[in-house]
Amino acid sequence: MSSELSAKVKDIMEREMQSLGASILSKQCLHLNIIEDDIRPEDLPALASRLSELMKTCGGYDKAKRVYRDIGKLQDLDELAEMEDDIHKAEMLENLAVASLYAGEFSKASEYIDKLLADANEQDNKAAKAKYLNLMGTLHKEKADFDLALALFEKGLIEAEEAKDPRHISRSFIHIGDIYWYKGDFRRSLAAYMQAVKKGEDDSDIGAAHVGLGNVYQGRNELAKAITNYVEALSKLKNTDNYRDLARAYNNLGDTYLIMKDWENALENFKLGEEFGEKGGWVYVQAFTMFNSAEVLVNMGEMDRAKEMLDKSIDMLEKIDSTPGLAGAYHVYGMYYREKEEWDKMEEYYRKSIEYYAEVHMLHYVARYTYELGKGFKAMGEKERALKEFKDALKFYKEIELDPMAAIVEKDLMKMQ
C-alpha cells in the first residue's frame, strides 16, 4: 500500500511540475523525514502542507489547489486526523490548515484554525493562541486583506508576550514587518523587524528578521546597511536547515552588490543562492538567482551568457507559473533588449514586468522599473515619453514614501525640463 501511495504522490508532482516534480518531492520527503518510496497515510497531512506551500509560492493557488485536492483523494485526511490522540491530532490539523490555506481553500483553512483556537482557548494556552492567531493572520495576508492580517498578528503578539514565548514573539514581529513591507510602509516594517531580532532566540527566526531588515534597507537605497543585515542573516541561518531563507539571503545580498555594480560579488552570491534553493527544493528561488545572474551579465556586456541564463530561468518560471518570478525575468529581458537597442522589445518586456509587479502589489518594483523604462526612452531620444515615465515613477515613489529614490527621479526630471 505504501509503495503504491508513493507512486501516486510522485505522479501528482510530475504532472504539475514536469521534470522538476520528482526532485521536489524527494527533497521535501528528506526534510520531513519521510521515506520517499514508503509514504504512509499518516505522512500525507505533513506532505500536503509542505507541497501546498511550495506549489503556491512557485506557481500560484491553482497549482497548489490541484496538488492538495489530489493528495486528499488518496486518503480522507480529516478522518486521519480524527483517529489520532490530542497531540497528534492538533499537529495534523495544523498541517491541514496550512495545506488548505496555500491551496486557496480559505473557508476550509479557517475551519481548521477555528478548531485549533477553540482548543487553545479552552486550555488557556497563550502560546498556542499566539501560534494560531498568526496562522489566521497569514490566511488573511494571502487574501491580501492586510489590515485584518495585521490586527491578527498584533493579537498574536499580545498572547505571545503574555506567554513569555520568545519564538512566537519574534515570529509575530516578523509577520507584522512583512505586512508593513507589502504596504510600502518601510518605517514601521523596519521597527517590527528590529523587535523580531531583539526578542528572538531561534537562529532561523533571527536570520529571517535580518533578511527582512536587509530588504527594507535595500528598498530605501541604504545599501551598506542592507549588506550588513544580509551577512548577519547568513551567520544565523547557516546554523539551521532553513534553506529557503538561506537562498533568499544570498540572492538578496547578490542583488545589493548588483545595485552597487560589484559584479563579481553579485555573481558569487547568486550562485550560492541557486545552490541552496536547489538543496531545499525551492525552485522559484533558483529561478530568481538565474535571472539576477543574467542581469549582472547584461551589465558586464556578456550578452550570450545572459540570454542563456535568462532562457533557463524563464523555462523554469513558466513551468511553475510564478507571477513575481516572471515579472523579474521580464525586467531583465527588457534590460537585455535595451542594451541591444531593440527598442520595441525593450518596451514590451518592461511593460510586462511592470504589469506583473502591479498585479502582486510590489509597488517599489513598479516604481523602479517605470523609472528604468523612462531611462530607456531617454536613450532612444524620446524625451516626452521619458518624461512621462519619470513622472509616473515619481508618483509611485511618493505614494510609498521612498523619499531618497523620489529625490533621484526629481533630479532627472529637472535636468530634462
Secondary structure, 3 states (H helix, E strand, C coil): CHHHHHHHHHHHHHHHHHHHHHHHHHHHHHHCCCCHHHCCHHHHHHHHHHHHHHHHHHHCHHHHHHHHHHHHHHCCHHHHHHCCCHHHHHHHHHHHHHHHHHCCCHHHHHHHHHHHHHHHHHCCCHHHHHHHHHHHHHHHHHCCCHHHHHHHHHHHHHHHHHHCCHHHHHHHHHHHHHHHHHCCCHHHHHHHHHHHHHHCCCHHHHHHHHHHHHHHHHHCCCHHHHHHHHHHHHHHHCCCCCHHHHHHHHHHHHHHHHHCCCHHHHHHHHHHHHHHHHHHCCHHHHHHHHHHHHHHHHHCCCHHHHHHHHHHHHHHHHHHCCHHHHHHHHHHHHHHHHHCCCHHHHHHHHHHHHHHHHHCCCHHHHHHHHHHHHHHHHHHCCHHHHHHHHHHHHHHHHHCCCHHHHHHHHHHHHHHC
